[in-house]
Amino acid sequence: MSQTHMSTVVSVRVPERLRREMERLKDVDWSALLKSAIEERLKRERLKTLWKDVEELRANIPPSRDPDFSTRSVRQDRGR
């Protein structure tokens, strides 16, 4: 099965000065650059959301009843 990737048009308004500068740089694929920038930003936003979720989960974990558990566990794993 092949996947069909639907595309949509997003318009961006830039000041005329920027548009003139963009036109002078003919070797830049502005569409690809903007797509990449949007994808990177969305990725960062998803990671921020995930991190927030993780922090909320961690906040709801009750503290250990045995404060030395971690130390003992690490020492046991190291064979001490």
C-alpha positions as CSV (number, residue, x, y, z in Angstrom):
1,M,0.0,0.0,0.0
2,S,1.2,3.5,-0.8
3,Q,0.6,6.4,1.5
4,T,-0.7,9.6,0.1
5,H,0.6,12.7,1.8
6,M,-1.9,15.5,1.6
7,S,-0.5,19.1,1.4
8,T,-2.1,22.4,2.0
9,V,-1.0,25.9,1.3
10,V,0.1,28.2,4.1
11,S,0.7,31.8,3.2
12,V,3.2,34.0,5.1
13,R,3.3,37.8,4.9
14,V,6.7,39.3,5.1
15,P,7.8,42.9,4.8
16,E,8.6,44.0,1.2
17,R,12.2,44.5,2.2
18,L,12.6,40.8,3.2
19,R,10.8,39.7,0.0
20,R,13.4,41.6,-2.1
21,E,16.2,40.1,-0.2
22,M,14.7,36.6,-0.6
23,E,14.4,37.2,-4.3
24,R,18.1,38.0,-4.5
25,L,19.0,34.6,-2.9
26,K,17.8,32.5,-5.8
27,D,19.7,29.3,-4.6
28,V,17.6,29.2,-1.4
29,D,14.6,26.9,-1.4
30,W,12.4,29.0,0.8
31,S,9.6,26.5,0.9
32,A,11.9,23.7,2.1
33,L,13.5,26.1,4.6
34,L,10.1,27.1,6.1
35,K,8.9,23.5,6.2
36,S,12.0,22.5,8.0
37,A,11.7,25.3,10.5
38,I,8.0,24.5,11.2
39,E,8.8,20.8,11.7
40,E,11.6,21.6,14.1
41,R,9.4,24.0,16.1
42,L,6.6,21.4,16.3
43,K,9.1,18.8,17.4
44,R,10.4,21.1,20.2
45,E,6.8,21.9,21.3
46,R,5.9,18.2,21.4
47,L,9.0,17.5,23.5
48,K,8.1,20.4,25.9
49,T,4.6,18.9,26.3
50,L,6.1,15.4,26.9
51,W,8.5,16.9,29.4
52,K,5.7,18.7,31.2
53,D,3.7,15.4,31.4
54,V,6.8,13.6,32.8
55,E,7.3,16.3,35.4
56,E,3.6,16.0,36.4
57,L,4.0,12.2,36.8
58,R,7.1,12.6,38.8
59,A,5.4,15.1,41.1
60,N,2.7,12.5,41.9
61,I,5.2,9.7,42.8
62,P,5.3,9.5,46.6
63,P,8.7,9.7,48.2
64,S,10.4,6.5,49.2
65,R,9.8,5.2,52.6
66,D,13.4,4.1,52.8
67,P,15.7,7.0,52.1
68,D,18.8,4.7,51.7
69,F,17.2,2.4,49.2
70,S,18.9,3.9,46.2
71,T,22.3,3.9,47.8
72,R,22.0,0.3,48.9
73,S,20.7,-0.8,45.5
74,V,23.6,0.8,43.7
75,R,26.1,-0.7,46.1
76,Q,24.5,-4.1,45.8
77,D,24.6,-3.9,42.0
78,R,28.3,-3.0,42.2
79,G,28.9,-6.0,44.4
80,R,29.9,-4.1,47.5
